[in-house]
Amino acid sequence: MKVLTAEEMRAVDRRTIEMGTPGIVLMENAAHRVVEFLEERFAPLGDQRIAVLCGKGNNGGDGMAVARQLFTRFHPRRLDVVLLAAPEALKGDAAINYKMLEVCGCPVQSQIPPEARMATLVVDALLGTGITGPATGAMLEAIREINRGFPLAKVVAVDLPSGMPTDSGEPVGECARADATVTFTAPKPAHVMPPNCDHIGELRVGPIGSPESLYREARLSLVAPEMFHGLLAPRAPGGHKGTYGHVLVVAGSPNKKGAAAMCGLAALRAGAGLVTVASRAASIPMAPELMFAFLEEVKLAEVAEGKTVIAMGPGLGRDSQTGSLANEAIKNFRGPVILDADALDDREYAAENGARFPRILTPHPGEMSRLTGKPTAEIQKDRIDAAHAYAAARGCTVVLKGERTLLAFPDGRVWINPTGTPAMGTGGSGDVLTGLVAGLLAQFPQQPDEAVAAAVYLHGLAGELGARELGEKSLIATDILRFLPRAIEAAREACAGVPDQI
């Protein structure tokens, strides 16, 4: 699913109108999507006390169209339509919808009446994606009323909770609370990126008539199982361990043996046919299915021969030997290389035939700070830009971990992962992710983007499922592998009806 910035959304609306769909039709369709959601979640609407709060822009026009549909179709027990602007200030389609309310006999008020505060449902149509600064004046007062003046009401925001910036970053002023948000055509960055994504409630995305061809090339996307469903298809009857790739995990040191074991086991659990762990520790807590090589006794080139993927870094230690191993893998290994933790360093990652032999980095924000030289707070302030800029500059794929993990590709695309939970803030979860990426890449080296997306999505979903059963505080990293089969099955079920194609 594509994610559109405010500028991209305005361009899509403009081009849709230029192609022959009038703006008033788009507004009416948007109102239909909101009313459909209201009917689905709060039926019977005839029993509700509803307040629809409208501003003077297109968002207010959407709200007035919603109010008209509620008035003419559902006859709520009480309906208060409040326009917090002078009618003569309305323009274009918003002005038309105001006139249509007058024609159908629906009264419009200029301020919130005391009786409206007993509403059971509030539709927030004050401010939408056109906001460029903090709400002020009547809009600010109305936002405060939404937050404190309707104690019995659920709040449904039209497009965005009023006052929330569309694209990214902390709100610069007060925002309206929301129990649900109905947006149109595609989600916006605020809907899918923290901190704002945590304050929109349930998200519904509704089509209003804009052709997908108008935004197919947008650089932001939200990861969904449909993007990688073919990778989860049943295996061919003749498959064997050689079919599914051989992962080399270069990880672990005398004091961090578990990182190597978790990474290797995750690669196996993701479906790799074979996994060899090469470690600076003479031994690690091995699963019996893992093979082992001691890095003090073998050269990387020797142990890497015949392998499909290299995953390097967890628990390896940061020193010149680690740097030499990473440089050798980046320059000489003709296959995907995943670099995590101690193997991460600011270097040129683009290799010859880089699209064929991708280099994938999996930093957390602190490691991204080390790579870029920027403070962690600056990285977190605009995670999309940080990941995008580094991937493009260094010719690598960046998996920037954290709430809403990002996948940034060298060509400028950024995919946003919606799964995950604070329960995964536990030692070893990143090592497990590195192994999952390696295991899926070993099976699907010709589909590296989809393999990485599948690993990140399933990693987060397994964490969610585990936290649901074990609790947020009790989840540990290896529990992610325990719940991985359930996550795979859930992803498969989400793609029911989509043909398996690899």
Secondary structure, DSSP 4 states (H G I P E B T S, - for coil): -EE--HHHHHHHHHHHHHTT--HHHHHHHHHHHHHHHHHHHH--GGG-EEEEEE-SSHHHHHHHHHHHHIIIII--SEEEEEE-S-GGG--HHHHHHHHHHHHTT--EESS--GGGGG-SEEEEES--TT--S---HHHHHHHHHHHHS-TT-EEEEESS-TT--SSSS--SS-----SEEEEESS--HHHHSTTGGGGS-EEEEE--S--GGGTTT-SEEE--GGGTGGGGSPPPTT--TTTT-EEEEE---TT-HHHHHHHHHHHHHTT-SEEEEEESSS-----TT-EEEETTTS-HHHHHTT-SEEEE-TT--SSHHHHHHHHHHHHH-SS-EEE-GGG--S-----TTTTTS-EEE---HHHHHHHH-S-HHHHHHTHHHHHHHHHHHHTSEEEE-STT-EEE-TTS-EEE-----GGG-STTHHHHHHHHHHHHHHH-TT-HHHHHHHHHHHHHHHHHHHHHHH-TTT--HHHHHHTHHHHHHHHHHHTTTSPP--
